[in-house]
Amino acid sequence: MKKILITFIAIFGISIAKQSLSLEKGKWSFVKDEDWCYIGAYPYKSDLPKEKKRGDNYILVYKIIGSDENIIQIEAGYNYNLNKRINVKIDNANYDFYSTEDSSETAWTNDDSKVIYAMKKGLELTLTGESTRGTITNDIYSLKGFTNAINQLNKDC
């Protein structure tokens, strides 16, 4: 199952990379394609030093049309250090995420439904990760509008 998921993620990531993401800073957007839908947002704040370079970083919750499973995907804009913890803090609760050697810019969780529930109830999400070069980043996402967006994802997809 994990190999299927990673393969799907790679295909999903490639197809998203081919189109421009319809995301905004601090706001949750809904996008529907032929085979899948997603909601996503860019962080409204990041503490990355200005002299450091980084690719796009964002959070998506997506699903295949007709599926009941929502999957959280976080793109760092850099390669995660696979030996370090990737932490998502929603209000006062912490959730572990992981990355893989095959797709080290991306992080997932084994507790999607638990994290999504917390995102519905929360006000702010802070993602803390460390790059392979040792740079630690803290990206802050607003959860305002997340509940409406996830409800639309579940209804329309």
C-alpha positions as protocol buffer text, in pm:
chain_id: "A"
residue {
  index: 1
  type: MET
  ca { x: 0 y: 0 z: 0 }
}
residue {
  index: 2
  type: LYS
  ca { x: 283 y: 238 z: 85 }
}
residue {
  index: 3
  type: LYS
  ca { x: 443 y: 189 z: -260 }
}
residue {
  index: 4
  type: ILE
  ca { x: 111 y: 260 z: -430 }
}
residue {
  index: 5
  type: LEU
  ca { x: 67 y: 574 z: -222 }
}
residue {
  index: 6
  type: ILE
  ca { x: 420 y: 697 z: -299 }
}
residue {
  index: 7
  type: THR
  ca { x: 369 y: 629 z: -670 }
}
residue {
  index: 8
  type: PHE
  ca { x: 39 y: 817 z: -662 }
}
residue {
  index: 9
  type: ILE
  ca { x: 203 y: 1105 z: -473 }
}
residue {
  index: 10
  type: ALA
  ca { x: 479 y: 1128 z: -733 }
}
residue {
  index: 11
  type: ILE
  ca { x: 224 y: 1136 z: -1017 }
}
residue {
  index: 12
  type: PHE
  ca { x: 6 y: 1382 z: -826 }
}
residue {
  index: 13
  type: GLY
  ca { x: 305 y: 1606 z: -757 }
}
residue {
  index: 14
  type: ILE
  ca { x: 412 y: 1602 z: -1121 }
}
residue {
  index: 15
  type: SER
  ca { x: 64 y: 1691 z: -1243 }
}
residue {
  index: 16
  type: ILE
  ca { x: 38 y: 1975 z: -990 }
}
residue {
  index: 17
  type: ALA
  ca { x: 383 y: 2100 z: -1087 }
}
residue {
  index: 18
  type: LYS
  ca { x: 268 y: 2119 z: -1450 }
}
residue {
  index: 19
  type: GLN
  ca { x: -13 y: 2357 z: -1360 }
}
residue {
  index: 20
  type: SER
  ca { x: 21 y: 2663 z: -1147 }
}
residue {
  index: 21
  type: LEU
  ca { x: -114 y: 2609 z: -799 }
}
residue {
  index: 22
  type: SER
  ca { x: -425 y: 2807 z: -727 }
}
residue {
  index: 23
  type: LEU
  ca { x: -316 y: 2885 z: -373 }
}
residue {
  index: 24
  type: GLU
  ca { x: -291 y: 3203 z: -169 }
}
residue {
  index: 25
  type: LYS
  ca { x: -98 y: 3305 z: 140 }
}
residue {
  index: 26
  type: GLY
  ca { x: -307 y: 3244 z: 449 }
}
residue {
  index: 27
  type: LYS
  ca { x: -621 y: 3132 z: 259 }
}
residue {
  index: 28
  type: TRP
  ca { x: -751 y: 2788 z: 170 }
}
residue {
  index: 29
  type: SER
  ca { x: -832 y: 2726 z: -196 }
}
residue {
  index: 30
  type: PHE
  ca { x: -1028 y: 2440 z: -359 }
}
residue {
  index: 31
  type: VAL
  ca { x: -927 y: 2288 z: -695 }
}
residue {
  index: 32
  type: LYS
  ca { x: -1102 y: 2007 z: -882 }
}
residue {
  index: 33
  type: ASP
  ca { x: -939 y: 1814 z: -1165 }
}
residue {
  index: 34
  type: GLU
  ca { x: -1060 y: 1515 z: -1370 }
}
residue {
  index: 35
  type: ASP
  ca { x: -939 y: 1249 z: -1128 }
}
residue {
  index: 36
  type: TRP
  ca { x: -871 y: 1427 z: -799 }
}
residue {
  index: 37
  type: CYS
  ca { x: -938 y: 1740 z: -595 }
}
residue {
  index: 38
  type: TYR
  ca { x: -738 y: 1931 z: -339 }
}
residue {
  index: 39
  type: ILE
  ca { x: -750 y: 2218 z: -98 }
}
residue {
  index: 40
  type: GLY
  ca { x: -434 y: 2401 z: -9 }
}
residue {
  index: 41
  type: ALA
  ca { x: -264 y: 2709 z: 124 }
}
residue {
  index: 42
  type: TYR
  ca { x: 71 y: 2884 z: 134 }
}
residue {
  index: 43
  type: PRO
  ca { x: 200 y: 2988 z: 477 }
}
residue {
  index: 44
  type: TYR
  ca { x: 133 y: 3347 z: 573 }
}
residue {
  index: 45
  type: LYS
  ca { x: 461 y: 3364 z: 765 }
}
residue {
  index: 46
  type: SER
  ca { x: 799 y: 3189 z: 746 }
}
residue {
  index: 47
  type: ASP
  ca { x: 1117 y: 3248 z: 943 }
}
residue {
  index: 48
  type: LEU
  ca { x: 1355 y: 3143 z: 665 }
}
residue {
  index: 49
  type: PRO
  ca { x: 1648 y: 3388 z: 661 }
}
residue {
  index: 50
  type: LYS
  ca { x: 1642 y: 3613 z: 352 }
}
residue {
  index: 51
  type: GLU
  ca { x: 1983 y: 3493 z: 233 }
}
residue {
  index: 52
  type: LYS
  ca { x: 1855 y: 3132 z: 213 }
}
residue {
  index: 53
  type: LYS
  ca { x: 1689 y: 3007 z: -107 }
}
residue {
  index: 54
  type: ARG
  ca { x: 1390 y: 2777 z: -115 }
}
residue {
  index: 55
  type: GLY
  ca { x: 1129 y: 2645 z: -356 }
}
residue {
  index: 56
  type: ASP
  ca { x: 752 y: 2664 z: -312 }
}
residue {
  index: 57
  type: ASN
  ca { x: 621 y: 2547 z: 23 }
}
residue {
  index: 58
  type: TYR
  ca { x: 257 y: 2469 z: 92 }
}
residue {
  index: 59
  type: ILE
  ca { x: 7 y: 2228 z: 248 }
}
residue {
  index: 60
  type: LEU
  ca { x: -246 y: 2029 z: 47 }
}
residue {
  index: 61
  type: VAL
  ca { x: -527 y: 1799 z: 151 }
}
residue {
  index: 62
  type: TYR
  ca { x: -632 y: 1594 z: -148 }
}
residue {
  index: 63
  type: LYS
  ca { x: -839 y: 1296 z: -249 }
}
residue {
  index: 64
  type: ILE
  ca { x: -915 y: 1090 z: -554 }
}
residue {
  index: 65
  type: ILE
  ca { x: -1266 y: 1156 z: -684 }
}
residue {
  index: 66
  type: GLY
  ca { x: -1502 y: 899 z: -533 }
}
residue {
  index: 67
  type: SER
  ca { x: -1267 y: 808 z: -248 }
}
residue {
  index: 68
  type: ASP
  ca { x: -1344 y: 877 z: 116 }
}
residue {
  index: 69
  type: GLU
  ca { x: -977 y: 916 z: 211 }
}
residue {
  index: 70
  type: ASN
  ca { x: -830 y: 1265 z: 260 }
}
residue {
  index: 71
  type: ILE
  ca { x: -450 y: 1277 z: 248 }
}
residue {
  index: 72
  type: ILE
  ca { x: -233 y: 1560 z: 380 }
}
residue {
  index: 73
  type: GLN
  ca { x: 76 y: 1649 z: 180 }
}
residue {
  index: 74
  type: ILE
  ca { x: 327 y: 1913 z: 284 }
}
residue {
  index: 75
  type: GLU
  ca { x: 583 y: 2050 z: 40 }
}
residue {
  index: 76
  type: ALA
  ca { x: 890 y: 2205 z: 203 }
}
residue {
  index: 77
  type: GLY
  ca { x: 1060 y: 2372 z: -91 }
}
residue {
  index: 78
  type: TYR
  ca { x: 1381 y: 2195 z: 14 }
}
residue {
  index: 79
  type: ASN
  ca { x: 1494 y: 1839 z: 90 }
}
residue {
  index: 80
  type: TYR
  ca { x: 1410 y: 1738 z: 447 }
}
residue {
  index: 81
  type: ASN
  ca { x: 1680 y: 1591 z: 666 }
}
residue {
  index: 82
  type: LEU
  ca { x: 1539 y: 1239 z: 696 }
}
residue {
  index: 83
  type: ASN
  ca { x: 1703 y: 1188 z: 1036 }
}
residue {
  index: 84
  type: LYS
  ca { x: 1525 y: 1485 z: 1194 }
}
residue {
  index: 85
  type: ARG
  ca { x: 1169 y: 1521 z: 1316 }
}
residue {
  index: 86
  type: ILE
  ca { x: 909 y: 1702 z: 1103 }
}
residue {
  index: 87
  type: ASN
  ca { x: 659 y: 1854 z: 1343 }
}
residue {
  index: 88
  type: VAL
  ca { x: 318 y: 2005 z: 1286 }
}
residue {
  index: 89
  type: LYS
  ca { x: 183 y: 2201 z: 1578 }
}
residue {
  index: 90
  type: ILE
  ca { x: -186 y: 2289 z: 1575 }
}
residue {
  index: 91
  type: ASP
  ca { x: -262 y: 2526 z: 1860 }
}
residue {
  index: 92
  type: ASN
  ca { x: -108 y: 2330 z: 2154 }
}
residue {
  index: 93
  type: ALA
  ca { x: -99 y: 1977 z: 2004 }
}
residue {
  index: 94
  type: ASN
  ca { x: 194 y: 1826 z: 1811 }
}
residue {
  index: 95
  type: TYR
  ca { x: 178 y: 1575 z: 1525 }
}
residue {
  index: 96
  type: ASP
  ca { x: 464 y: 1382 z: 1368 }
}
residue {
  index: 97
  type: PHE
  ca { x: 514 y: 1385 z: 992 }
}
residue {
  index: 98
  type: TYR
  ca { x: 771 y: 1194 z: 790 }
}
residue {
  index: 99
  type: SER
  ca { x: 948 y: 1211 z: 457 }
}
residue {
  index: 100
  type: THR
  ca { x: 1105 y: 942 z: 240 }
}
residue {
  index: 101
  type: GLU
  ca { x: 1424 y: 913 z: 41 }
}
residue {
  index: 102
  type: ASP
  ca { x: 1220 y: 889 z: -282 }
}
residue {
  index: 103
  type: SER
  ca { x: 1044 y: 1220 z: -223 }
}
residue {
  index: 104
  type: SER
  ca { x: 1242 y: 1412 z: 38 }
}
residue {
  index: 105
  type: GLU
  ca { x: 1072 y: 1751 z: -26 }
}
residue {
  index: 106
  type: THR
  ca { x: 737 y: 1606 z: 79 }
}
residue {
  index: 107
  type: ALA
  ca { x: 604 y: 1515 z: 423 }
}
residue {
  index: 108
  type: TRP
  ca { x: 308 y: 1296 z: 521 }
}
residue {
  index: 109
  type: THR
  ca { x: 147 y: 1164 z: 835 }
}
residue {
  index: 110
  type: ASN
  ca { x: 1 y: 828 z: 930 }
}
residue {
  index: 111
  type: ASP
  ca { x: -279 y: 1011 z: 1116 }
}
residue {
  index: 112
  type: ASP
  ca { x: -446 y: 1214 z: 838 }
}
residue {
  index: 113
  type: SER
  ca { x: -795 y: 1202 z: 991 }
}
residue {
  index: 114
  type: LYS
  ca { x: -668 y: 1300 z: 1338 }
}
residue {
  index: 115
  type: VAL
  ca { x: -467 y: 1593 z: 1199 }
}
residue {
  index: 116
  type: ILE
  ca { x: -756 y: 1708 z: 978 }
}
residue {
  index: 117
  type: TYR
  ca { x: -988 y: 1702 z: 1281 }
}
residue {
  index: 118
  type: ALA
  ca { x: -739 y: 1919 z: 1472 }
}
residue {
  index: 119
  type: MET
  ca { x: -710 y: 2154 z: 1172 }
}
residue {
  index: 120
  type: LYS
  ca { x: -1089 y: 2201 z: 1173 }
}
residue {
  index: 121
  type: LYS
  ca { x: -1081 y: 2298 z: 1541 }
}
residue {
  index: 122
  type: GLY
  ca { x: -756 y: 2495 z: 1534 }
}
residue {
  index: 123
  type: LEU
  ca { x: -665 y: 2853 z: 1459 }
}
residue {
  index: 124
  type: GLU
  ca { x: -305 y: 2817 z: 1346 }
}
residue {
  index: 125
  type: LEU
  ca { x: -70 y: 2547 z: 1219 }
}
residue {
  index: 126
  type: THR
  ca { x: 307 y: 2571 z: 1256 }
}
residue {
  index: 127
  type: LEU
  ca { x: 526 y: 2340 z: 1050 }
}
residue {
  index: 128
  type: THR
  ca { x: 883 y: 2290 z: 1173 }
}
residue {
  index: 129
  type: GLY
  ca { x: 1132 y: 2107 z: 956 }
}
residue {
  index: 130
  type: GLU
  ca { x: 1504 y: 2087 z: 896 }
}
residue {
  index: 131
  type: SER
  ca { x: 1675 y: 2080 z: 558 }
}
residue {
  index: 132
  type: THR
  ca { x: 1961 y: 1850 z: 462 }
}
residue {
  index: 133
  type: ARG
  ca { x: 2185 y: 2158 z: 501 }
}
residue {
  index: 134
  type: GLY
  ca { x: 2076 y: 2207 z: 861 }
}
residue {
  index: 135
  type: THR
  ca { x: 1845 y: 2506 z: 814 }
}
residue {
  index: 136
  type: ILE
  ca { x: 1545 y: 2489 z: 1045 }
}
residue {
  index: 137
  type: THR
  ca { x: 1225 y: 2648 z: 918 }
}
residue {
  index: 138
  type: ASN
  ca { x: 901 y: 2739 z: 1089 }
}
residue {
  index: 139
  type: ASP
  ca { x: 613 y: 2802 z: 850 }
}
residue {
  index: 140
  type: ILE
  ca { x: 287 y: 2933 z: 991 }
}
residue {
  index: 141
  type: TYR
  ca { x: -48 y: 2865 z: 824 }
}
residue {
  index: 142
  type: SER
  ca { x: -383 y: 3014 z: 912 }
}
residue {
  index: 143
  type: LEU
  ca { x: -659 y: 2760 z: 966 }
}
residue {
  index: 144
  type: LYS
  ca { x: -929 y: 3021 z: 915 }
}
residue {
  index: 145
  type: GLY
  ca { x: -1150 y: 2891 z: 635 }
}
residue {
  index: 146
  type: PHE
  ca { x: -1010 y: 2538 z: 654 }
}
residue {
  index: 147
  type: THR
  ca { x: -1338 y: 2382 z: 772 }
}
residue {
  index: 148
  type: ASN
  ca { x: -1533 y: 2534 z: 481 }
}
residue {
  index: 149
  type: ALA
  ca { x: -1263 y: 2422 z: 237 }
}
residue {
  index: 150
  type: ILE
  ca { x: -1250 y: 2062 z: 367 }
}
residue {
  index: 151
  type: ASN
  ca { x: -1630 y: 2045 z: 363 }
}
residue {
  index: 152
  type: GLN
  ca { x: -1628 y: 2156 z: -1 }
}
residue {
  index: 153
  type: LEU
  ca { x: -1358 y: 1898 z: -81 }
}
residue {
  index: 154
  type: ASN
  ca { x: -1564 y: 1621 z: 77 }
}
residue {
  index: 155
  type: LYS
  ca { x: -1888 y: 1733 z: -88 }
}
residue {
  index: 156
  type: ASP
  ca { x: -1764 y: 1809 z: -440 }
}
residue {
  index: 157
  type: CYS
  ca { x: -1504 y: 1536 z: -476 }
}
